[in-house]
Structure formats: structure tokens, C-alpha cells
């Protein structure tokens, strides 16, 4: 998606005509890299984790930056879902949130 969005933005903001073949080739390269990393990480997690959940550790953004964390869930059975986002500063102070 990022590659397609980048090509679109180049067209809209820089007047660069998108090349569909080049865009598709770039997407395929990114897909291969992603799949390779996922396979590596899954095997590492299985070896390191041995069935235990991994701890979730929040990392603050750099000073004077804000960080938006979000999550979503969907139930096929009830055909309903929910989303949530939280905005924090570099100290971890919550500046805003949104749930739907």
C-alpha cells in the first residue's frame, strides 16, 4: 500500500506520472522482504518464547514529539468491531484518546 500511496502522491504533488509496472515490481520486492522477515521473526519468537506471551513495552517518542498508538479488533461472529487510539508525549503523559 505504501508504494501505491507514494506513487499517487508523486503524481498529485510532484506531477510525476506513475509507472504501474515499476510500482508493482516495487510492491513485490517489499512483499518478499516482509515475508522473509516474518518467517525469521516467527521462528525466533517460537524458540525464545516457548508458549509464553511476549511482554508489551511502550517506548516513548523523542523529546518534543508525540506518539499515537492504536489498535483494532473485529468479531466475525457478531460482525462488529472496535478501535482505540491514544496520544502521548515523550514523558508518557496521555494528551488525548479516541475509542469507537
C-alpha positions as CSV (number, residue, x, y, z in Angstrom):
1,X,0.0,0.0,0.0
2,X,2.8,2.4,0.8
3,X,4.3,2.1,-2.6
4,X,1.0,2.8,-4.3
5,X,0.3,5.7,-2.0
6,X,3.8,7.1,-2.7
7,X,3.3,6.8,-6.5
8,X,-0.1,8.6,-6.1
9,X,1.5,11.4,-4.0
10,X,4.3,11.8,-6.5
11,X,1.7,12.3,-9.2
12,X,-0.5,14.7,-7.3
13,X,2.2,16.8,-5.7
14,X,5.2,16.5,-8.0
15,X,3.5,16.0,-11.4
16,X,5.4,12.7,-11.8
17,X,3.4,10.3,-14.0
18,X,3.1,6.9,-12.2
19,X,4.6,3.8,-13.8
20,X,2.3,0.9,-13.0
21,X,4.9,-1.8,-13.9
22,X,7.6,-0.2,-11.7
23,X,5.1,0.3,-8.9
24,X,4.0,-3.3,-9.0
25,X,7.6,-4.5,-9.1
26,X,8.5,-2.4,-6.1
27,X,5.4,-3.8,-4.2
28,X,6.6,-7.4,-5.0
29,X,10.1,-6.6,-3.6
30,X,8.7,-5.2,-0.4
31,X,6.3,-8.2,-0.1
32,X,9.3,-10.6,-0.4
33,X,11.3,-8.7,2.2
34,X,8.3,-8.6,4.5
35,X,7.6,-12.3,4.2
36,X,11.2,-13.1,4.8
37,X,11.3,-11.1,8.0
38,X,8.0,-12.5,9.2
39,X,9.3,-16.1,8.8
40,X,12.6,-15.2,10.6
41,X,10.8,-13.5,13.5
42,X,8.1,-16.2,13.9
43,X,10.8,-18.9,14.3
44,X,12.7,-16.7,16.7
45,X,9.6,-16.0,18.8
46,X,8.8,-19.7,18.9
47,X,12.3,-20.5,20.1
48,X,12.6,-17.7,22.6
49,X,9.0,-17.6,23.8
50,X,8.2,-21.3,24.2
51,X,4.5,-20.6,24.6
52,X,4.7,-17.6,27.0
53,X,3.3,-14.3,25.9
54,X,5.8,-11.6,25.0
55,X,5.7,-8.5,27.2
56,X,4.5,-5.3,25.6
57,X,6.8,-2.4,26.4
58,X,5.8,1.1,25.3
59,X,8.7,3.2,24.1
60,X,8.3,7.0,24.3
61,X,8.8,9.2,21.3
62,X,11.8,11.6,21.1
63,X,11.6,14.9,23.1
64,X,9.0,17.4,21.7
65,X,7.4,14.6,19.6
66,X,4.0,12.9,20.1
67,X,3.3,9.3,19.6
68,X,-0.1,7.8,18.5
69,X,-0.7,4.2,19.4
70,X,-3.8,2.5,18.0
71,X,-5.4,-1.0,18.0
72,X,-8.5,-2.5,16.4
73,X,-10.4,-5.7,16.8
74,X,-13.2,-7.3,14.7
75,X,-15.5,-10.2,15.5
76,X,-16.7,-12.2,12.5
77,X,-19.4,-13.8,14.6
78,X,-21.1,-10.5,15.6
79,X,-19.8,-8.6,12.6
80,X,-18.8,-5.8,15.0
81,X,-15.5,-4.2,15.8
82,X,-13.8,-1.5,17.9
83,X,-10.8,0.8,17.5
84,X,-8.9,2.8,20.1
85,X,-6.1,5.3,19.8
86,X,-4.0,7.2,22.4
87,X,-1.7,10.2,22.0
88,X,1.2,10.5,24.4
89,X,4.2,12.9,24.8
90,X,7.8,11.9,25.5
91,X,7.1,11.6,29.2
92,X,4.2,9.2,28.6
93,X,1.5,11.7,29.6
94,X,-1.7,11.0,27.7
95,X,-2.8,14.0,25.7
96,X,-5.8,12.5,24.0
97,X,-7.6,9.3,23.2
98,X,-10.4,8.0,21.0
99,X,-12.5,4.8,21.1
100,X,-15.1,3.7,18.7
